[in-house]
Every structure is written in C-alpha cells, then in structure tokens.
C-alpha cells in the first residue's frame, strides 16, 4: 500500500506545472510555422552551451526554472542556436547556426533574438539579473510591439 501511494504522489508531482521542462527546437523554419499558427513569439538563444559562463548562468537562473517553462509554453517557441566546443553538431546544424549568426549579426553570447509570429525582430536580450521574473517582464514588453 505504501509503495502504491508513493508512486501516485510521485506521478502527481512530476505531472504538475512545477516540473514543467522547456522544450527547445533547433529548426527555425519549423519554429516560425508554429509561432504563426499559435500566435507566439520566437525566442532564439544564441549560446555557447558548454563553455560560455553567462550562457550557463542564464540557462540555470531562467530557462531551467518551472516559472519560465510555464511562461514559455504559453507564449514562446524557443530555438537554440548553439556554438558548443565539446558537443558535436551535425554539419547541417553548424551551417544553419552560422547563417543565423551572420543574419542577426551576433557578436557575443548569450544573445537572445525575439521575433514576432511574422518573423520580424522585435527585440534583443542578453543575460540580466533578476531571474525568471525580470526576463519574463522584458519578454512581455516585446510582446506588445
């Protein structure tokens, strides 16, 4: 009886919004289709996921939080544009990421480019103190553009 009750409690906890995880894509065209059909913003995270200290900090303090995951689920289509040093990307993904880096003139990491559902750039963000609340507030400002 104790084991089945424990299993039920764990299942309920894992299904709760507090354990929501942010789902990223690496395919901008598909992200744009989804954003258009769901009237969401596209948030591109230009990152050095395995070496950039500020990128890792932003991921830990904002993107990995349940609060941000819930917000993103309702408002964003997150796209990771990664430039790792240890993790190997496919040649196709490297090329796509480089093209996006050149298109948006990315000079440092992390850089967050926010597009509306029509593909128009509405903002650019980076790491900021204040955790998910501060980041969400900035995104809400950009939603109004």
C-alpha positions as CSV (number, residue, x, y, z in Angstrom):
1,X,0.0,0.0,0.0
2,X,2.8,2.4,0.9
3,X,4.6,1.8,-2.4
4,X,1.5,2.4,-4.5
5,X,0.7,5.6,-2.6
6,X,4.3,6.8,-3.0
7,X,4.0,6.0,-6.8
8,X,0.8,8.1,-7.0
9,X,2.4,11.0,-5.2
10,X,5.5,11.0,-7.4
11,X,3.4,10.7,-10.5
12,X,1.3,13.7,-9.5
13,X,4.3,15.8,-8.6
14,X,6.0,15.0,-12.0
15,X,2.8,15.9,-13.8
16,X,2.5,19.2,-12.0
17,X,3.5,22.5,-13.6
18,X,6.3,22.9,-11.1
19,X,8.2,20.2,-13.0
20,X,7.5,21.6,-16.5
21,X,10.5,21.5,-18.7
22,X,11.2,23.9,-21.6
23,X,11.1,22.2,-25.0
24,X,13.7,23.7,-27.4
25,X,14.0,23.2,-31.2
26,X,16.9,23.9,-33.4
27,X,14.8,24.3,-36.6
28,X,13.9,28.0,-37.1
29,X,11.6,27.4,-40.1
30,X,9.5,24.9,-38.1
31,X,9.5,27.3,-35.1
32,X,8.2,30.1,-37.3
33,X,5.4,27.9,-38.6
34,X,4.4,27.0,-35.0
35,X,4.7,30.6,-33.8
36,X,2.4,31.8,-36.7
37,X,-0.2,29.1,-36.1
38,X,-0.2,29.6,-32.3
39,X,0.4,33.4,-32.3
40,X,3.6,33.2,-30.2
41,X,7.0,34.9,-30.2
42,X,10.1,33.0,-31.4
43,X,12.9,33.3,-28.9
44,X,16.3,32.4,-30.4
45,X,19.0,31.7,-27.8
46,X,22.5,32.2,-29.4
47,X,24.6,30.3,-26.9
48,X,27.9,28.5,-26.2
49,X,26.0,26.0,-24.1
50,X,29.0,24.0,-22.9
51,X,31.6,26.8,-22.4
52,X,30.0,30.3,-22.1
53,X,29.7,31.1,-18.4
54,X,27.0,33.7,-18.9
55,X,25.0,31.3,-21.1
56,X,25.2,28.6,-18.5
57,X,24.1,31.1,-15.8
58,X,21.1,32.3,-17.9
59,X,20.1,28.7,-18.5
60,X,20.4,27.9,-14.8
61,X,18.7,31.0,-13.4
62,X,16.0,31.5,-16.0
63,X,15.5,28.9,-18.7
64,X,15.6,25.9,-16.4
65,X,13.1,27.2,-13.9
66,X,9.5,25.9,-13.8
67,X,8.2,29.5,-13.8
68,X,9.9,30.3,-17.1
69,X,8.9,26.9,-18.6
70,X,5.2,27.6,-17.9
71,X,5.5,31.1,-19.4
72,X,7.3,29.8,-22.5
73,X,4.7,27.0,-23.0
74,X,2.0,29.7,-23.4
75,X,3.9,32.5,-25.1
76,X,7.1,31.3,-26.9
77,X,8.7,28.9,-29.4
78,X,12.2,28.6,-28.1
79,X,15.0,28.0,-30.6
80,X,18.5,27.0,-29.5
81,X,21.3,28.3,-31.8
82,X,24.3,26.7,-30.2
83,X,28.0,27.0,-30.7
84,X,29.4,24.4,-28.4
85,X,33.1,23.5,-28.1
86,X,32.8,19.9,-26.7
87,X,29.4,18.7,-28.0
88,X,29.5,17.8,-31.7
89,X,26.7,19.2,-34.0
90,X,25.9,17.9,-37.4
91,X,27.4,19.7,-40.4
92,X,23.9,20.8,-41.4
93,X,23.2,22.2,-37.9
94,X,26.5,24.1,-37.8
95,X,25.8,25.6,-41.2
96,X,22.3,26.7,-40.2
97,X,23.5,28.2,-36.9
98,X,26.3,30.1,-38.7
99,X,23.8,31.5,-41.2
100,X,21.6,32.7,-38.3
101,X,24.6,34.2,-36.5
102,X,25.5,36.2,-39.6
103,X,22.0,37.2,-40.4
104,X,21.4,38.6,-36.9
105,X,25.0,40.0,-36.6
106,X,25.6,38.1,-33.3
107,X,28.9,39.2,-31.7
108,X,28.6,37.7,-28.2
109,X,26.9,35.1,-26.1
110,X,24.3,34.8,-24.8
111,X,22.3,36.9,-27.2
112,X,18.5,36.3,-27.3
113,X,16.8,37.5,-30.5
114,X,13.0,37.7,-30.3
115,X,10.8,37.6,-33.4
116,X,7.1,38.1,-33.7
117,X,5.0,35.4,-35.4
118,X,5.6,37.1,-38.7
119,X,9.4,36.8,-38.4
120,X,10.0,40.5,-37.6
121,X,12.7,41.1,-35.0
122,X,11.0,42.8,-32.0
123,X,13.9,42.7,-29.5
124,X,17.3,41.6,-28.4
125,X,18.2,40.5,-24.9
126,X,21.1,39.0,-23.0
127,X,21.8,37.8,-19.5
128,X,20.1,40.0,-16.9
129,X,19.9,39.7,-13.1
130,X,16.6,39.1,-11.5
131,X,15.8,35.5,-12.6
132,X,12.7,34.5,-14.5
133,X,10.5,37.4,-13.3
134,X,12.8,40.0,-14.8
135,X,13.3,38.1,-18.0
136,X,9.5,37.4,-18.4
137,X,8.8,41.1,-17.8
138,X,11.2,42.0,-20.7
139,X,9.5,39.5,-23.0
140,X,6.1,40.8,-22.1
141,X,7.2,44.3,-23.2
142,X,8.4,42.8,-26.5
143,X,5.0,41.0,-27.0
144,X,3.3,44.4,-27.2
145,X,5.5,45.5,-30.1
